[in-house]
Amino acid sequence: VKVFNETKPVSDVFNEALNLARINDAHPQPKALEVSQLENANGWALVTEKVPGTTLAEKMTAEPQRFGEYLEMFVDLQIEIHGYTSPLLNRQRDKFARMIDSLDQLNATTRYNLQERLDGMTKEFKVCHGDFNPSTSSSATTASCTLRLGTCHPGSPAADVATTYLLFALNSKDQAEAYLELYCDRADMPMQVVRQWTSIVAASELARKRNVNDEFLKNWIDVVDYQ
């Protein structure tokens, strides 16, 4: 059961359930079973099928000496996701544009520069998780699987990698760099392309207001090199 905070728009909750239904056509996932309003009417909950197993985040914490092994599983799973397409999903760049526009922490000039950079990025339509990190991937007894794909959009895998890189870097810069190097090596993707997306996805993460380190994210929103 995923419980949303009371500020989450109900349209976003139902859209996440719809995303899960749509992504199942391309990449079988735990199915959405129910969307319910909480008894106190201060929020909503999304009920999905439960996947037995242990998240890779839990395994990495319990067995740090095997971090490299689990990171390989994690990267291979993300590359697999990026091999799918699902045209009915809402587009990644539309989400980024809305989130950048909503940022009252940034002035109009910075928001404009971010939108200009977003407009200049190559358009792609691969399935991207949008919140892929070791806590949203599970190592079950029979296979690895992805959790919480309700945040997915068709878009650029490099943008998805930039998001994951920042989520790693919030806790460990060394792990973030190890992840980026491994993904780019296995997917044959230039690191420079990922880094071009970093300021855009940092602004997107800032707009989500998830109680992460806002100053850390703002430091990644560097528009000096936009010219």
Kinemage of the C-alpha trace (Angstrom):
@kinemage 1
@onewidth
@group {chain A} dominant
@subgroup {mainchain}
@vectorlist {calphas} color= white
{ca val a 1} P 0.000 0.000 0.000
{ca lys a 2} L 1.473 3.322 -1.081
{ca val a 3} L 0.083 6.172 1.015
{ca phe a 4} L 0.409 9.653 -0.479
{ca asn a 5} L 0.779 12.756 1.653
{ca glu a 6} L -2.236 15.016 1.938
{ca thr a 7} L -0.817 17.615 -0.458
{ca lys a 8} L -0.678 15.151 -3.353
{ca pro a 9} L -3.318 16.089 -5.965
{ca val a 10} L -5.856 13.313 -6.374
{ca ser a 11} L -5.397 13.535 -10.162
{ca asp a 12} L -1.740 12.515 -9.683
{ca val a 13} L -2.787 9.498 -7.614
{ca phe a 14} L -5.199 8.228 -10.265
{ca asn a 15} L -2.659 8.994 -12.991
{ca glu a 16} L -0.116 6.768 -11.228
{ca ala a 17} L -2.652 3.927 -11.187
{ca leu a 18} L -3.317 4.526 -14.890
{ca asn a 19} L 0.431 4.465 -15.599
{ca leu a 20} L 0.719 1.074 -13.917
{ca ala a 21} L -2.085 -0.279 -16.103
{ca arg a 22} L -0.464 1.079 -19.252
{ca ile a 23} L 3.075 -0.039 -18.478
{ca asn a 24} L 1.872 -3.595 -17.856
{ca asp a 25} L 1.253 -3.905 -21.601
{ca ala a 26} L 4.980 -3.417 -22.247
{ca his a 27} L 6.680 -4.617 -19.074
{ca pro a 28} L 4.717 -6.884 -16.670
{ca gln a 29} L 4.570 -5.293 -13.223
{ca pro a 30} L 2.671 -5.616 -9.944
{ca lys a 31} L -0.878 -4.628 -10.908
{ca ala a 32} L -2.792 -1.724 -9.396
{ca leu a 33} L -5.692 -3.159 -7.392
{ca glu a 34} L -7.391 -0.192 -5.751
{ca val a 35} L -7.276 3.563 -5.206
{ca ser a 36} L -8.825 4.599 -1.885
{ca gln a 37} L -9.315 7.760 0.117
{ca leu a 38} L -7.982 7.486 3.658
{ca glu a 39} L -10.513 7.358 6.461
{ca asn a 40} L -9.479 10.755 7.793
{ca ala a 41} L -9.925 12.156 4.247
{ca asn a 42} L -6.455 13.756 4.402
{ca gly a 43} L -4.936 11.749 1.608
{ca trp a 44} L -5.144 8.803 -0.740
{ca ala a 45} L -3.614 5.338 -1.015
{ca leu a 46} L -2.762 3.098 -3.964
{ca val a 47} L -2.963 -0.673 -3.408
{ca thr a 48} L -0.897 -2.909 -5.687
{ca glu a 49} L 0.074 -6.556 -5.816
{ca lys a 50} L 2.874 -7.404 -3.400
{ca val a 51} L 6.176 -8.683 -4.749
{ca pro a 52} L 7.960 -11.118 -2.413
{ca gly a 53} L 11.657 -10.537 -2.058
{ca thr a 54} L 14.209 -8.074 -0.733
{ca thr a 55} L 14.984 -4.704 -2.260
{ca leu a 56} L 18.472 -4.146 -3.584
{ca ala a 57} L 18.793 -1.217 -1.166
{ca glu a 58} L 18.338 -3.623 1.742
{ca lys a 59} L 20.858 -6.053 0.258
{ca met a 60} L 23.429 -3.303 -0.341
{ca thr a 61} L 23.093 -2.175 3.275
{ca ala a 62} L 23.229 -5.683 4.732
{ca glu a 63} L 26.143 -6.834 2.543
{ca pro a 64} L 28.247 -3.798 1.598
{ca gln a 65} L 31.073 -6.087 0.455
{ca arg a 66} L 28.780 -7.241 -2.371
{ca phe a 67} L 27.794 -3.731 -3.467
{ca gly a 68} L 29.454 -4.173 -6.865
{ca glu a 69} L 27.523 -7.372 -7.549
{ca tyr a 70} L 24.192 -5.814 -6.597
{ca leu a 71} L 25.002 -2.682 -8.596
{ca glu a 72} L 25.456 -4.826 -11.708
{ca met a 73} L 22.013 -6.383 -11.156
{ca phe a 74} L 20.565 -2.901 -10.645
{ca val a 75} L 22.093 -1.462 -13.830
{ca asp a 76} L 21.104 -4.471 -15.957
{ca leu a 77} L 17.511 -4.101 -14.787
{ca gln a 78} L 17.450 -0.397 -15.634
{ca ile a 79} L 18.883 -1.059 -19.103
{ca glu a 80} L 16.164 -3.671 -19.627
{ca ile a 81} L 13.464 -1.117 -18.734
{ca his a 82} L 14.963 1.386 -21.176
{ca gly a 83} L 14.523 -1.172 -23.943
{ca tyr a 84} L 10.728 -0.943 -23.746
{ca thr a 85} L 8.315 1.523 -25.336
{ca ser a 86} L 4.824 2.508 -24.168
{ca pro a 87} L 3.336 5.306 -26.316
{ca leu a 88} L 0.220 5.796 -24.164
{ca leu a 89} L 2.218 7.148 -21.214
{ca asn a 90} L 2.545 10.884 -20.617
{ca arg a 91} L 5.838 12.263 -21.938
{ca gln a 92} L 8.848 12.760 -19.698
{ca arg a 93} L 9.764 16.200 -21.069
{ca asp a 94} L 6.210 17.504 -20.503
{ca lys a 95} L 6.516 16.493 -16.854
{ca phe a 96} L 9.894 18.194 -16.546
{ca ala a 97} L 8.538 21.386 -18.128
{ca arg a 98} L 5.598 21.537 -15.703
{ca met a 99} L 7.810 20.900 -12.694
{ca ile a 100} L 10.349 23.542 -13.692
{ca asp a 101} L 7.564 26.097 -14.178
{ca ser a 102} L 6.224 25.320 -10.695
{ca leu a 103} L 9.514 26.123 -8.930
{ca asp a 104} L 9.098 29.253 -6.855
{ca gln a 105} L 12.586 28.670 -5.346
{ca leu a 106} L 14.152 29.669 -8.688
{ca asn a 107} L 13.867 33.029 -10.382
{ca ala a 108} L 12.313 33.498 -13.817
{ca thr a 109} L 15.687 33.740 -15.583
{ca thr a 110} L 16.882 30.404 -14.207
{ca arg a 111} L 13.565 28.726 -15.040
{ca tyr a 112} L 13.787 30.089 -18.590
{ca asn a 113} L 17.324 28.787 -18.996
{ca leu a 114} L 16.294 25.357 -17.751
{ca gln a 115} L 13.397 25.264 -20.210
{ca glu a 116} L 15.748 26.290 -23.014
{ca arg a 117} L 18.103 23.447 -22.152
{ca leu a 118} L 15.187 20.997 -21.991
{ca asp a 119} L 13.947 22.114 -25.425
{ca gly a 120} L 17.413 21.516 -26.874
{ca met a 121} L 17.766 17.950 -25.651
{ca thr a 122} L 17.315 15.063 -28.085
{ca lys a 123} L 13.757 13.681 -28.116
{ca glu a 124} L 13.527 9.989 -27.224
{ca phe a 125} L 10.611 7.752 -26.289
{ca lys a 126} L 11.987 4.856 -24.251
{ca val a 127} L 10.284 3.804 -21.012
{ca cys a 128} L 11.971 5.621 -18.107
{ca his a 129} L 11.201 4.817 -14.486
{ca gly a 130} L 11.537 8.370 -13.192
{ca asp a 131} L 12.502 7.321 -9.659
{ca phe a 132} L 14.795 4.344 -10.171
{ca asn a 133} L 16.951 3.614 -7.134
{ca pro a 134} L 17.860 0.470 -5.153
{ca ser a 135} L 14.713 0.781 -3.012
{ca thr a 136} L 12.513 0.511 -6.127
{ca ser a 137} L 14.143 -2.673 -7.393
{ca ser a 138} L 13.685 -6.075 -5.840
{ca ser a 139} L 15.829 -9.195 -5.878
{ca ala a 140} L 13.297 -12.003 -5.539
{ca thr a 141} L 14.026 -15.702 -5.308
{ca thr a 142} L 13.401 -16.318 -9.017
{ca ala a 143} L 14.285 -13.023 -10.705
{ca ser a 144} L 14.852 -9.326 -10.248
{ca cys a 145} L 11.985 -6.930 -10.822
{ca thr a 146} L 11.150 -3.257 -10.792
{ca leu a 147} L 8.816 -1.677 -8.260
{ca arg a 148} L 6.684 1.484 -8.374
{ca leu a 149} L 6.662 2.018 -12.117
{ca gly a 150} L 3.683 4.354 -11.715
{ca thr a 151} L 6.148 7.239 -12.100
{ca cys a 152} L 7.320 6.116 -15.552
{ca his a 153} L 7.227 8.168 -18.763
{ca pro a 154} L 8.480 7.747 -22.320
{ca gly a 155} L 11.600 9.828 -22.735
{ca ser a 156} L 15.383 9.857 -22.635
{ca pro a 157} L 17.220 7.062 -20.804
{ca ala a 158} L 20.029 9.563 -20.115
{ca ala a 159} L 17.583 11.715 -18.140
{ca asp a 160} L 16.519 8.664 -16.146
{ca val a 161} L 20.169 7.854 -15.462
{ca ala a 162} L 20.782 11.450 -14.321
{ca thr a 163} L 17.897 11.108 -11.846
{ca thr a 164} L 19.295 7.858 -10.456
{ca tyr a 165} L 22.762 9.402 -10.254
{ca leu a 166} L 21.441 12.267 -8.102
{ca leu a 167} L 19.510 9.866 -5.857
{ca phe a 168} L 22.729 7.907 -5.271
{ca ala a 169} L 24.737 11.116 -4.756
{ca leu a 170} L 22.380 12.263 -1.991
{ca asn a 171} L 23.926 9.498 0.127
{ca ser a 172} L 27.280 8.686 -1.461
{ca lys a 173} L 29.180 10.455 -4.231
{ca asp a 174} L 31.438 7.394 -4.646
{ca gln a 175} L 28.450 5.098 -5.212
{ca ala a 176} L 26.940 7.620 -7.614
{ca glu a 177} L 30.111 7.717 -9.700
{ca ala a 178} L 30.406 3.910 -9.667
{ca tyr a 179} L 26.804 3.649 -10.862
{ca leu a 180} L 27.257 6.204 -13.644
{ca glu a 181} L 30.453 4.607 -14.936
{ca leu a 182} L 28.913 1.127 -14.955
{ca tyr a 183} L 25.674 2.175 -16.655
{ca cys a 184} L 27.416 4.203 -19.357
{ca asp a 185} L 29.849 1.341 -20.017
{ca arg a 186} L 27.149 -1.323 -20.317
{ca ala a 187} L 24.685 0.824 -22.269
{ca asp a 188} L 27.394 2.421 -24.447
{ca met a 189} L 26.181 5.887 -23.424
{ca pro a 190} L 28.468 8.945 -23.189
{ca met a 191} L 28.678 10.323 -19.649
{ca gln a 192} L 28.548 13.831 -21.113
{ca val a 193} L 24.961 13.274 -22.279
{ca val a 194} L 23.895 12.236 -18.773
{ca arg a 195} L 25.564 15.279 -17.242
{ca gln a 196} L 23.716 17.557 -19.690
{ca trp a 197} L 20.467 16.341 -18.122
{ca thr a 198} L 21.605 16.749 -14.513
{ca ser a 199} L 20.467 20.343 -13.970
{ca ile a 200} L 17.047 19.571 -15.476
{ca val a 201} L 16.417 16.534 -13.311
{ca ala a 202} L 17.768 18.330 -10.220
{ca ala a 203} L 15.132 21.028 -10.778
{ca ser a 204} L 12.517 18.325 -11.236
{ca glu a 205} L 13.525 16.646 -7.965
{ca leu a 206} L 13.429 20.013 -6.194
{ca ala a 207} L 9.866 20.544 -7.400
{ca arg a 208} L 8.770 17.192 -5.956
{ca lys a 209} L 9.344 18.485 -2.398
{ca arg a 210} L 10.301 15.070 -1.002
{ca asn a 211} L 12.141 16.419 2.043
{ca val a 212} L 15.535 15.759 0.478
{ca asn a 213} L 18.480 18.149 0.674
{ca asp a 214} L 17.208 21.182 -1.260
{ca glu a 215} L 20.581 22.932 -1.148
{ca phe a 216} L 22.238 19.854 -2.624
{ca leu a 217} L 19.781 19.900 -5.537
{ca lys a 218} L 20.145 23.647 -6.078
{ca asn a 219} L 23.911 23.213 -6.372
{ca trp a 220} L 23.316 20.981 -9.404
{ca ile a 221} L 21.126 23.556 -11.124
{ca asp a 222} L 23.988 25.293 -12.885
{ca val a 223} L 22.988 27.281 -15.947
{ca val a 224} L 26.340 28.969 -16.551
{ca asp a 225} L 27.218 26.613 -19.405
{ca tyr a 226} L 23.895 26.988 -21.230
{ca gln a 227} L 25.296 29.375 -23.824
